[in-house]
């Protein structure tokens, strides 16, 4: 065949134009296909499930190596059979040796693997497009397993969240997905890690949506559920389908117990905030005291941690056997309070010296000690009303976590799945809500966000160097469009919306107060449902106005953008501070005007 065209090209040969059509690559098909996100979510879930198996195996292996037992916290004062000549004093050296191993590893390959991990994932999702260093998953797994195995008094939820999230981010980079999909894959990795590690698929979903994404959507829910279910199936195949904690059944036997649970919720909220403050006070003290190289810090600080473990061996590692014994009523109230204080000190010291591990398990431990001590005391004072001590331990676990993290939905769901105790769900919900409210009254930040704020990072503010967000609303707002009186009929309101440059208009009452926003979409839906326009009685603009929170001129644009994204229409009214009269209008287009607006000094 002659000419400029070829048999494998489509074009106009007589014009010399050839348009080659190449079949999309498998990666491109995966990225663009409607089922692509589902396949990616399942893949991330499988990776997180396998990662959790490897991570738990590493923890058990290193714990056996450093202590000679599967979980030294539940053994008591016993020698390590590998070095019996050291007696119980081996616990002084175990954190030192562990620090010598994971300190250089973290300092050399992934500094973000230090600490409890979840804040770094939250930052990556909020301001870095979901991008996480690929090697974090390997470094975090090794460093956290070494830290916990050598006596570090931290949990494994932070590491597994960071490990799963790094896997999701890495897969997103390989497939070259958009930033929105990248963030979602990071959340899928976190959900899968939590689900497989704790046999808690629902908790993994809500943890990711409440703490990592900070928002709920149908797409995010579906993807995280797929990832969580996939990881749970793999985890159950390896660990069995049983509740993570084994506790006796508890019941509310007297209505008066609800009042006691409410008081416990308030106390737990305060303890959660106190744990957060002490954690960072001790980290500050360690930063102030240490003047040597960072890679050596965990080993030198491990001497202090070893002394704590020598006094209270129950602080070794995660400490779930001690938690279960407390819930069974195995300790007196005074010793429970000692364990509570010891856990706060040991966890804070582990993080402060540069250890790697989570704060979720320590918050459960602290809550169990608080609840058990509270239950034992109330049982002595009110023996006919108080009920079982273990019920207070279980409720205290969820309430302290809620007070520290301010994630009430996750706290309720994860405690139910960890224990399988549905009979205690009502007092658990009551205490968790009161703990969350108490925490909000006492502190602006949570145990996760405070770490970032101390580094000058506000997740609600623009990322450093961002071109939009540092301005105020007043600098970029548009003139106020002509508002609609609330008595305007919908047919007339529809005509005004057609002639307007905006897809929404503000609605005012007879006294000029802002009622809400009327959108073109809501008007079109009503008119489509009632063809002909005969309204008896007439539908008015005020009937369809959707209330929104007005912005103020002095509000940072970064804060206003969050409200603008969630707004039902295409804009939001702007008020003067302390006034109830509108003076401007903010839209996505006016927000983009900030690109050409100098930042105020």
TIROTOR-217842 format. One record per residue (C-alpha): residue in one letter; z, y, x. Coordinates in steps of 0.1 Angstrom, whole numbers, padded with zeros to 4 digits. Layout:
<atoms>
ATOM   rest       Z       Y       X
ATOM      A       Z       Y       X
...
</atoms>
This chain:
<atoms>
ATOM   rest       Z       Y       X
ATOM      X    0000    0000    0000
ATOM      X   -0011    0033    0015
ATOM      X    0005    0068    0010
ATOM      X    0037    0084    0017
ATOM      X    0057    0064   -0008
ATOM      X    0071    0029    0000
ATOM      X    0079    0000   -0022
ATOM      X    0116    0005   -0018
ATOM      X    0116    0042   -0026
ATOM      X    0113    0062   -0057
ATOM      X    0095    0095   -0056
ATOM      X    0062    0113   -0060
ATOM      X    0039    0101   -0033
ATOM      X    0012    0126   -0039
ATOM      X    0036    0155   -0032
ATOM      X    0050    0137   -0001
ATOM      X    0085    0136   -0016
ATOM      X    0105    0104   -0011
ATOM      X    0140    0099   -0026
ATOM      X    0156    0069   -0012
ATOM      X    0181    0050   -0034
ATOM      X    0207    0030   -0016
ATOM      X    0231    0008   -0035
ATOM      X    0267    0021   -0033
ATOM      X    0290    0004   -0008
ATOM      X    0317   -0019   -0021
ATOM      X    0343    0008   -0012
ATOM      X    0324    0034   -0032
ATOM      X    0321    0011   -0062
ATOM      X    0359    0004   -0060
ATOM      X    0366    0041   -0057
ATOM      X    0344    0052   -0086
ATOM      X    0345    0023   -0110
ATOM      X    0366    0027   -0142
ATOM      X    0385   -0004   -0131
ATOM      X    0389    0008   -0096
ATOM      X    0424    0023   -0100
ATOM      X    0436   -0009   -0116
ATOM      X    0424   -0030   -0087
ATOM      X    0439   -0006   -0062
ATOM      X    0473   -0006   -0080
ATOM      X    0473   -0044   -0080
ATOM      X    0464   -0045   -0043
ATOM      X    0492   -0020   -0035
ATOM      X    0517   -0040   -0056
ATOM      X    0507   -0072   -0037
ATOM      X    0512   -0055   -0004
ATOM      X    0545   -0040   -0014
ATOM      X    0557   -0075   -0027
ATOM      X    0547   -0092    0006
ATOM      X    0563   -0063    0025
ATOM      X    0596   -0066    0007
ATOM      X    0597   -0104    0015
ATOM      X    0591   -0096    0052
ATOM      X    0616   -0068    0052
ATOM      X    0644   -0089    0036
ATOM      X    0637   -0117    0061
ATOM      X    0640   -0092    0089
ATOM      X    0674   -0080    0076
ATOM      X    0688   -0115    0072
ATOM      X    0674   -0125    0107
ATOM      X    0690   -0095    0124
ATOM      X    0722   -0098    0105
ATOM      X    0725   -0134    0117
ATOM      X    0717   -0123    0152
ATOM      X    0742   -0095    0155
ATOM      X    0770   -0109    0134
ATOM      X    0765   -0146    0132
ATOM      X    0767   -0145    0094
ATOM      X    0743   -0139    0065
ATOM      X    0764   -0109    0053
ATOM      X    0794   -0100    0074
ATOM      X    0808   -0076    0049
ATOM      X    0819   -0104    0027
ATOM      X    0833   -0126    0055
ATOM      X    0862   -0104    0067
ATOM      X    0876   -0103    0102
ATOM      X    0858   -0132    0119
ATOM      X    0842   -0135    0153
ATOM      X    0805   -0138    0159
ATOM      X    0799   -0174    0168
ATOM      X    0772   -0163    0193
ATOM      X    0798   -0144    0213
ATOM      X    0832   -0159    0203
ATOM      X    0849   -0145    0234
ATOM      X    0845   -0110    0220
ATOM      X    0865   -0119    0189
ATOM      X    0863   -0093    0161
ATOM      X    0856   -0066    0186
ATOM      X    0819   -0076    0186
ATOM      X    0815   -0051    0157
ATOM      X    0821   -0022    0181
ATOM      X    0792   -0032    0203
ATOM      X    0767   -0044    0175
ATOM      X    0757   -0009    0164
ATOM      X    0753    0002    0200
ATOM      X    0729   -0026    0208
ATOM      X    0711   -0020    0175
ATOM      X    0708    0017    0183
ATOM      X    0694    0010    0217
ATOM      X    0666   -0010    0200
ATOM      X    0656    0011    0170
ATOM      X    0664    0046    0185
ATOM      X    0634    0046    0210
ATOM      X    0612    0028    0184
ATOM      X    0617    0056    0159
ATOM      X    0616    0084    0184
ATOM      X    0584    0072    0200
ATOM      X    0563    0060    0171
ATOM      X    0574    0075    0137
ATOM      X    0601    0101    0136
ATOM      X    0599    0103    0098
ATOM      X    0613    0067    0097
ATOM      X    0647    0082    0106
ATOM      X    0671    0087    0077
ATOM      X    0669    0074    0041
ATOM      X    0631    0078    0036
ATOM      X    0628    0088   -0001
ATOM      X    0627    0126    0007
ATOM      X    0598    0121    0031
ATOM      X    0578    0103    0003
ATOM      X    0587    0130   -0022
ATOM      X    0574    0156    0003
ATOM      X    0542    0137    0009
ATOM      X    0534    0135   -0028
ATOM      X    0544    0172   -0036
ATOM      X    0528    0190   -0007
ATOM      X    0507    0167    0015
ATOM      X    0484    0151   -0009
ATOM      X    0501    0117   -0006
ATOM      X    0492    0114    0031
ATOM      X    0518    0092    0050
ATOM      X    0515    0081    0086
ATOM      X    0501    0045    0084
ATOM      X    0525    0032    0111
ATOM      X    0555    0043    0092
ATOM      X    0556    0010    0072
ATOM      X    0559   -0011    0104
ATOM      X    0583    0012    0122
ATOM      X    0605    0017    0091
ATOM      X    0608   -0020    0084
ATOM      X    0618   -0028    0120
ATOM      X    0641    0002    0124
ATOM      X    0659   -0002    0091
ATOM      X    0663   -0040    0095
ATOM      X    0678   -0035    0130
ATOM      X    0701   -0007    0117
ATOM      X    0714   -0027    0087
ATOM      X    0716   -0060    0107
ATOM      X    0736   -0044    0134
ATOM      X    0762   -0029    0110
ATOM      X    0746    0003    0097
ATOM      X    0762    0010    0063
ATOM      X    0731    0019    0044
ATOM      X    0708    0004    0018
ATOM      X    0674   -0011    0017
ATOM      X    0658    0008   -0012
ATOM      X    0649    0039    0009
ATOM      X    0631    0018    0035
ATOM      X    0612   -0003    0010
ATOM      X    0601    0028   -0009
ATOM      X    0588    0043    0023
ATOM      X    0572    0010    0034
ATOM      X    0554    0005    0000
ATOM      X    0544    0042   -0002
ATOM      X    0529    0041    0033
ATOM      X    0509    0010    0023
ATOM      X    0496    0028   -0008
ATOM      X    0487    0059    0012
ATOM      X    0469    0038    0039
ATOM      X    0448    0020    0013
ATOM      X    0440    0053   -0003
ATOM      X    0427    0066    0030
ATOM      X    0406    0036    0036
ATOM      X    0390    0038    0001
ATOM      X    0388    0077    0004
ATOM      X    0402    0084   -0030
ATOM      X    0410    0119   -0043
ATOM      X    0443    0135   -0037
ATOM      X    0455    0128   -0073
ATOM      X    0447    0091   -0068
ATOM      X    0463    0091   -0034
ATOM      X    0496    0104   -0049
ATOM      X    0494    0078   -0076
ATOM      X    0489    0050   -0050
ATOM      X    0519    0062   -0031
ATOM      X    0539    0060   -0063
ATOM      X    0525    0025   -0069
ATOM      X    0538    0014   -0035
ATOM      X    0572    0028   -0042
ATOM      X    0573    0011   -0076
ATOM      X    0562   -0022   -0061
ATOM      X    0588   -0021   -0033
ATOM      X    0617   -0014   -0057
ATOM      X    0605   -0041   -0081
ATOM      X    0601   -0069   -0056
ATOM      X    0632   -0061   -0036
ATOM      X    0656   -0059   -0065
ATOM      X    0638   -0080   -0091
ATOM      X    0636   -0049   -0113
ATOM      X    0601   -0041   -0124
ATOM      X    0610   -0015   -0150
ATOM      X    0633    0003   -0126
ATOM      X    0605    0004   -0100
ATOM      X    0582    0022   -0126
ATOM      X    0608    0048   -0136
ATOM      X    0620    0054   -0101
ATOM      X    0584    0063   -0091
ATOM      X    0577    0085   -0121
ATOM      X    0611    0102   -0122
ATOM      X    0617    0108   -0085
ATOM      X    0584    0104   -0066
ATOM      X    0559    0118   -0090
ATOM      X    0583    0139   -0111
ATOM      X    0561    0136   -0142
ATOM      X    0550    0111   -0168
ATOM      X    0514    0103   -0178
ATOM      X    0496    0074   -0194
ATOM      X    0475    0068   -0163
ATOM      X    0505    0069   -0139
ATOM      X    0525    0047   -0161
ATOM      X    0498    0021   -0164
ATOM      X    0491    0020   -0127
ATOM      X    0527    0018   -0116
ATOM      X    0534   -0009   -0142
ATOM      X    0505   -0030   -0128
ATOM      X    0518   -0025   -0092
ATOM      X    0554   -0032   -0102
ATOM      X    0545   -0064   -0121
ATOM      X    0524   -0077   -0093
ATOM      X    0551   -0071   -0067
ATOM      X    0577   -0086   -0090
ATOM      X    0557   -0118   -0095
ATOM      X    0555   -0121   -0057
ATOM      X    0591   -0113   -0052
ATOM      X    0603   -0138   -0078
ATOM      X    0582   -0165   -0062
ATOM      X    0601   -0159   -0030
ATOM      X    0636   -0150   -0043
ATOM      X    0638   -0165   -0077
ATOM      X    0640   -0150   -0112
ATOM      X    0677   -0141   -0113
ATOM      X    0696   -0108   -0116
ATOM      X    0702   -0092   -0083
ATOM      X    0740   -0089   -0088
ATOM      X    0761   -0117   -0103
ATOM      X    0787   -0102   -0126
ATOM      X    0807   -0116   -0155
ATOM      X    0797   -0104   -0190
ATOM      X    0814   -0073   -0202
ATOM      X    0819   -0059   -0237
ATOM      X    0833   -0028   -0253
ATOM      X    0863   -0041   -0271
ATOM      X    0878   -0009   -0285
ATOM      X    0862    0024   -0297
ATOM      X    0887    0043   -0276
ATOM      X    0870    0030   -0245
ATOM      X    0841    0054   -0251
ATOM      X    0864    0083   -0243
ATOM      X    0875    0066   -0211
ATOM      X    0839    0060   -0201
ATOM      X    0831    0096   -0208
ATOM      X    0859    0107   -0184
ATOM      X    0846    0083   -0158
ATOM      X    0811    0098   -0161
ATOM      X    0824    0133   -0153
ATOM      X    0844    0120   -0124
ATOM      X    0814    0100   -0111
ATOM      X    0792    0130   -0113
ATOM      X    0816    0150   -0091
ATOM      X    0819    0121   -0067
ATOM      X    0781    0118   -0065
ATOM      X    0779    0155   -0055
ATOM      X    0808    0151   -0031
ATOM      X    0790    0121   -0014
ATOM      X    0759    0143   -0010
ATOM      X    0778    0172    0005
ATOM      X    0798    0150    0030
ATOM      X    0766    0131    0040
ATOM      X    0750    0163    0052
ATOM      X    0782    0179    0066
ATOM      X    0786    0149    0089
ATOM      X    0749    0150    0098
ATOM      X    0754    0187    0107
ATOM      X    0784    0178    0128
ATOM      X    0764    0151    0146
ATOM      X    0736    0175    0152
ATOM      X    0760    0201    0166
ATOM      X    0778    0176    0189
ATOM      X    0748    0157    0203
ATOM      X    0730    0173    0233
ATOM      X    0712    0142    0248
ATOM      X    0678    0127    0241
ATOM      X    0672    0117    0205
ATOM      X    0663    0081    0213
ATOM      X    0698    0076    0228
ATOM      X    0717    0091    0199
ATOM      X    0719    0060    0177
ATOM      X    0734    0040    0205
ATOM      X    0760    0065    0215
ATOM      X    0769    0073    0179
ATOM      X    0771    0036    0173
ATOM      X    0804    0035    0191
ATOM      X    0820    0056    0164
ATOM      X    0804    0035    0137
ATOM      X    0817    0004    0155
ATOM      X    0853    0017    0153
ATOM      X    0849    0023    0116
ATOM      X    0836   -0013    0112
ATOM      X    0865   -0026    0132
ATOM      X    0890   -0009    0108
ATOM      X    0870   -0017    0077
ATOM      X    0846   -0047    0082
ATOM      X    0837   -0044    0045
ATOM      X    0815   -0015    0056
ATOM      X    0792   -0037    0076
ATOM      X    0756   -0035    0063
ATOM      X    0748   -0030    0026
ATOM      X    0780   -0046    0013
ATOM      X    0769   -0063   -0020
ATOM      X    0795   -0091   -0017
ATOM      X    0823   -0065   -0016
ATOM      X    0808   -0047   -0046
ATOM      X    0807   -0079   -0066
ATOM      X    0843   -0088   -0057
ATOM      X    0854   -0053   -0068
ATOM      X    0837   -0058   -0101
ATOM      X    0855   -0091   -0106
ATOM      X    0888   -0073   -0101
ATOM      X    0894   -0087   -0066
ATOM      X    0911   -0056   -0051
ATOM      X    0940   -0033   -0060
ATOM      X    0934    0003   -0069
ATOM      X    0947    0017   -0036
ATOM      X    0924   -0004   -0014
ATOM      X    0894    0003   -0037
ATOM      X    0899    0040   -0030
ATOM      X    0901    0033    0007
ATOM      X    0868    0014    0005
ATOM      X    0853    0043   -0014
ATOM      X    0862    0068    0013
ATOM      X    0852    0043    0040
ATOM      X    0818    0039    0025
ATOM      X    0812    0076    0023
ATOM      X    0822    0080    0059
ATOM      X    0803    0049    0072
ATOM      X    0771    0058    0054
ATOM      X    0772    0094    0064
ATOM      X    0779    0085    0100
ATOM      X    0751    0059    0101
ATOM      X    0726    0086    0088
ATOM      X    0741    0113    0110
ATOM      X    0736    0093    0143
ATOM      X    0700    0087    0135
ATOM      X    0702    0054    0116
ATOM      X    0675    0043    0092
ATOM      X    0683    0031    0057
ATOM      X    0688    0042    0021
ATOM      X    0715    0059    0001
ATOM      X    0710    0041   -0032
ATOM      X    0730    0010   -0024
ATOM      X    0759    0031   -0009
ATOM      X    0760    0052   -0041
ATOM      X    0763    0019   -0061
ATOM      X    0790    0007   -0038
ATOM      X    0809    0040   -0041
ATOM      X    0805    0040   -0079
ATOM      X    0818    0004   -0081
ATOM      X    0849    0013   -0061
ATOM      X    0855    0044   -0082
ATOM      X    0849    0026   -0115
ATOM      X    0871   -0004   -0105
ATOM      X    0899    0018   -0094
ATOM      X    0897    0039   -0125
ATOM      X    0896    0008   -0147
ATOM      X    0926   -0008   -0130
ATOM      X    0946    0024   -0134
ATOM      X    0936    0028   -0171
ATOM      X    0944   -0008   -0177
ATOM      X    0980   -0003   -0165
ATOM      X    0984    0029   -0185
ATOM      X    0966    0017   -0217
ATOM      X    0966   -0021   -0216
ATOM      X    0956   -0025   -0252
ATOM      X    0927   -0001   -0251
ATOM      X    0912   -0001   -0216
ATOM      X    0895   -0035   -0216
ATOM      X    0880   -0053   -0185
ATOM      X    0881   -0036   -0152
ATOM      X    0846   -0048   -0143
ATOM      X    0830   -0028   -0171
ATOM      X    0842    0004   -0155
ATOM      X    0829   -0008   -0121
ATOM      X    0795   -0014   -0136
ATOM      X    0794    0020   -0154
ATOM      X    0807    0037   -0123
ATOM      X    0778    0023   -0102
ATOM      X    0752    0039   -0124
ATOM      X    0771    0071   -0130
ATOM      X    0776    0079   -0092
ATOM      X    0739    0072   -0085
ATOM      X    0729    0095   -0114
ATOM      X    0753    0122   -0100
ATOM      X    0738    0119   -0065
ATOM      X    0701    0116   -0075
ATOM      X    0700    0132   -0109
ATOM      X    0677    0105   -0121
ATOM      X    0694    0093   -0154
ATOM      X    0665    0072   -0167
ATOM      X    0662    0053   -0134
ATOM      X    0700    0049   -0133
ATOM      X    0702    0033   -0168
ATOM      X    0672    0010   -0163
ATOM      X    0680   -0001   -0128
ATOM      X    0717   -0010   -0136
ATOM      X    0705   -0030   -0166
ATOM      X    0680   -0049   -0145
ATOM      X    0702   -0054   -0115
ATOM      X    0730   -0069   -0135
ATOM      X    0714   -0082   -0167
ATOM      X    0742   -0066   -0187
ATOM      X    0728   -0052   -0219
ATOM      X    0762   -0053   -0237
ATOM      X    0774   -0023   -0217
ATOM      X    0743   -0002   -0223
ATOM      X    0759    0024   -0246
ATOM      X    0789    0034   -0224
ATOM      X    0765    0032   -0194
ATOM      X    0741    0058   -0210
ATOM      X    0770    0080   -0220
ATOM      X    0786    0081   -0186
ATOM      X    0752    0086   -0168
ATOM      X    0743    0115   -0190
ATOM      X    0777    0132   -0184
ATOM      X    0775    0125   -0147
ATOM      X    0740    0141   -0145
ATOM      X    0752    0172   -0164
ATOM      X    0783    0174   -0142
ATOM      X    0761    0171   -0111
ATOM      X    0738    0199   -0124
ATOM      X    0767    0222   -0129
ATOM      X    0781    0216   -0095
ATOM      X    0750    0216   -0073
ATOM      X    0714    0228   -0074
ATOM      X    0701    0200   -0052
ATOM      X    0703    0162   -0052
ATOM      X    0709    0138   -0023
ATOM      X    0672    0136   -0019
ATOM      X    0661    0172   -0023
ATOM      X    0689    0187   -0002
ATOM      X    0676    0170    0029
ATOM      X    0643    0188    0025
ATOM      X    0659    0222    0015
ATOM      X    0680    0221    0047
ATOM      X    0647    0219    0066
ATOM      X    0634    0250    0047
ATOM      X    0613    0229    0022
ATOM      X    0614    0236   -0015
ATOM      X    0593    0211   -0035
ATOM      X    0588    0236   -0063
ATOM      X    0575    0262   -0038
ATOM      X    0541    0263   -0021
ATOM      X    0536    0243    0010
ATOM      X    0538    0262    0042
ATOM      X    0505    0280    0048
ATOM      X    0493    0275    0013
ATOM      X    0469    0302    0001
ATOM      X    0483    0303   -0034
ATOM      X    0520    0304   -0045
ATOM      X    0537    0330   -0024
ATOM      X    0527    0359   -0047
ATOM      X    0545    0370   -0078
ATOM      X    0530    0366   -0113
ATOM      X    0528    0404   -0116
ATOM      X    0503    0406   -0087
ATOM      X    0477    0383   -0102
ATOM      X    0482    0384   -0140
ATOM      X    0455    0396   -0164
ATOM      X    0457    0423   -0191
ATOM      X    0472    0410   -0223
ATOM      X    0446    0397   -0247
ATOM      X    0448    0410   -0283
ATOM      X    0476    0390   -0300
ATOM      X    0473    0374   -0334
ATOM      X    0498    0382   -0362
ATOM      X    0515    0351   -0375
ATOM      X    0500    0357   -0409
ATOM      X    0464    0354   -0397
ATOM      X    0444    0328   -0416
ATOM      X    0429    0300   -0395
ATOM      X    0394    0308   -0403
ATOM      X    0398    0344   -0391
ATOM      X    0418    0332   -0361
ATOM      X    0390    0308   -0352
ATOM      X    0365    0337   -0353
ATOM      X    0388    0357   -0330
ATOM      X    0391    0328   -0305
ATOM      X    0354    0324   -0304
ATOM      X    0349    0361   -0294
ATOM      X    0378    0359   -0270
ATOM      X    0374    0351   -0233
ATOM      X    0403    0327   -0235
ATOM      X    0408    0294   -0251
ATOM      X    0442    0305   -0264
ATOM      X    0458    0336   -0278
ATOM      X    0494    0347   -0282
ATOM      X    0509    0348   -0317
ATOM      X    0535    0375   -0327
ATOM      X    0558    0377   -0357
ATOM      X    0560    0407   -0380
ATOM      X    0585    0424   -0356
ATOM      X    0562    0419   -0326
ATOM      X    0582    0390   -0310
ATOM      X    0563    0362   -0293
ATOM      X    0562    0330   -0313
ATOM      X    0539    0308   -0293
ATOM      X    0502    0302   -0283
ATOM      X    0474    0293   -0307
ATOM      X    0447    0273   -0290
ATOM      X    0411    0269   -0300
ATOM      X    0415    0231   -0299
ATOM      X    0444    0231   -0325
ATOM      X    0424    0254   -0348
ATOM      X    0393    0232   -0345
ATOM      X    0413    0200   -0353
ATOM      X    0428    0215   -0385
ATOM      X    0395    0229   -0397
ATOM      X    0378    0196   -0391
ATOM      X    0404    0178   -0411
ATOM      X    0399    0202   -0441
ATOM      X    0361    0208   -0444
ATOM      X    0351    0238   -0464
ATOM      X    0380    0260   -0454
ATOM      X    0398    0260   -0488
ATOM      X    0434    0261   -0479
ATOM      X    0460    0258   -0506
ATOM      X    0484    0273   -0495
ATOM      X    0464    0290   -0466
ATOM      X    0471    0277   -0431
ATOM      X    0482    0305   -0409
ATOM      X    0482    0311   -0372
ATOM      X    0520    0311   -0371
ATOM      X    0520    0275   -0385
ATOM      X    0501    0262   -0355
ATOM      X    0515    0284   -0328
ATOM      X    0528    0261   -0300
ATOM      X    0560    0275   -0285
ATOM      X    0559    0279   -0247
ATOM      X    0583    0293   -0222
ATOM      X    0570    0328   -0213
ATOM      X    0567    0338   -0177
ATOM      X    0582    0369   -0161
ATOM      X    0566    0394   -0138
ATOM      X    0590    0387   -0109
ATOM      X    0585    0349   -0111
ATOM      X    0569    0333   -0080
ATOM      X    0534    0321   -0087
ATOM      X    0543    0287   -0074
ATOM      X    0569    0283   -0101
ATOM      X    0546    0297   -0128
ATOM      X    0518    0272   -0118
ATOM      X    0540    0243   -0128
ATOM      X    0545    0258   -0163
ATOM      X    0508    0267   -0165
ATOM      X    0497    0232   -0159
ATOM      X    0520    0219   -0186
ATOM      X    0510    0246   -0211
ATOM      X    0491    0235   -0242
ATOM      X    0464    0263   -0239
ATOM      X    0445    0281   -0212
ATOM      X    0471    0307   -0205
ATOM      X    0507    0319   -0208
ATOM      X    0522    0352   -0217
ATOM      X    0540    0373   -0191
ATOM      X    0571    0394   -0200
ATOM      X    0590    0420   -0181
ATOM      X    0624    0407   -0168
ATOM      X    0650    0409   -0195
ATOM      X    0625    0420   -0221
ATOM      X    0610    0403   -0251
ATOM      X    0577    0422   -0251
ATOM      X    0546    0408   -0235
ATOM      X    0528    0429   -0208
ATOM      X    0503    0404   -0193
ATOM      X    0486    0370   -0194
ATOM      X    0483    0343   -0167
ATOM      X    0455    0318   -0166
ATOM      X    0442    0294   -0140
ATOM      X    0415    0319   -0132
ATOM      X    0439    0347   -0126
ATOM      X    0460    0323   -0104
ATOM      X    0429    0317   -0082
ATOM      X    0427    0355   -0078
ATOM      X    0457    0351   -0055
ATOM      X    0432    0339   -0029
ATOM      X    0421    0376   -0026
ATOM      X    0455    0392   -0032
ATOM      X    0476    0401   -0002
ATOM      X    0511    0386   -0001
ATOM      X    0538    0411   -0007
ATOM      X    0561    0418    0022
</atoms>
